[in-house]
Amino acid sequence: MRIQEESVQEWWCIDLGQSELFEKEVFDRLTESFYRFTPDVVQGRNRIFLEMSRTKHLFNLNGFMRRAEALARREELDASLWRFGIADTLPKAWIQTRWRAREARLLPVEAYFDFIDPLQHFELNRSMRERLSVFQSLGMKNLEYLFTVPKTAWLVRFGEEFDSFLESFEFGARFPWNRFVPSVGLQEKTRWNAEEYVIDAESLIFRLKPMLDRMCERLYSLRRALKKVEIILKLDRPVPDRRIELNFAFPQTSRSLLLKLLRERLGREMDRNPLSDPIVEAEIQVKEAVKRDHENTRFAFSERDEIEGGQSERWVELLSYLGLKLESQGQVFQAETTEHLLPEKSWKKVLLSDAKVDASLDSISHLYAKRPIQLFSEPIPIFRVGPYLKQNQELFRICEFSQEEHLEGYAWDVEETQGFDRTYYRVKVKSQEGHLQDWWIYKDELLGKLKLHGVY
């Protein structure tokens, strides 16, 4: 993270290097992709501005250019024509990109209009050419000459236009530039001829994969994860659209998992309800997307960050895959802890769709805490016989033990037990066949009895 004064800005300008306007959909999608670098994005005429002083990631221009070239290839654009510039204000960033000059006052007088409208200016219209001819007739070759004439004289002659120039030139950092806001709805659509005869799941997946890739890239740029998506299929004949919805228990970021789930879902759907006609159009609509909790591993700054990110994603992917594989989420549960003093009552079943899973390493490491994973719902009575513990007429030799915790509750705390007092031990025992086991037992201090409560 950069250490600098909060008021200092750093604008990066990307000029796409052509005079013809890009198709709006393509240009918006490209602009949207730059959200992966910073949320402060401003869109101009075939140019994009990024305010990079507040980004959490430290980028250098060479690394940024390589990433930008990859984004261009996805949109089938030629990044070799692109030009880049960096300055402390948005107007100066555009000037730096277009004129490659560090000292703004020494720029050609034509740059006057670049300061007035850094977002849209590209070529001179008739009134602009007339204004330039006035400047040139007065012997003004660069911007520095404009400041040799008193400001009041220019303001009387040109009014608001010159005032706009001065504002952009001197106070560009104070301008509230309109930030680009991506469209609310995310969707991808494609169409083909009926002669291509797409009527089974495999041929349809072949068509959907590029759309799914673009959708995942857009979600990644916007720092969003997929929660619900709908596939709309249009057939050759005017019949009702076939709609297939995937509702994920946990937000998804993995395109490989999405493709796998989609292939299985489409296969089942078409086996049950075969298509009457070929598919000629497909559309993917994101119905629900949520903020991504964990940064993608491609932005990891250390080996530990990378490991945590990878394990987090794989853990959530596994849970989501199992939940969707079983189809009926009403029968899929997750165990969550509750505030209860008794260990056997300190968890509850939660529907997978309502569960809140923290897939970080800290949450996974709780599996190796002092309490065992396997916990009996009803503790099993055991007895001490010298150096042995007896369970169901079978003797287990005590090898070692340690006291783990003491739990105590009164009738006003736990009404259904009328109070309890337990001392828990972790005991390593060996069966008569020589097998080692790790038990979690407790002594009921009120009754003086031993019970087996879990196995590590």
Summary of the structure (lengths in Angstrom):
residues: 456
radius of gyration: 33.4
end to end distance: 43.9
largest distance: 113.1
contacts: 1250
relative contact order: 0.07
helix: 39%
strand: 29%
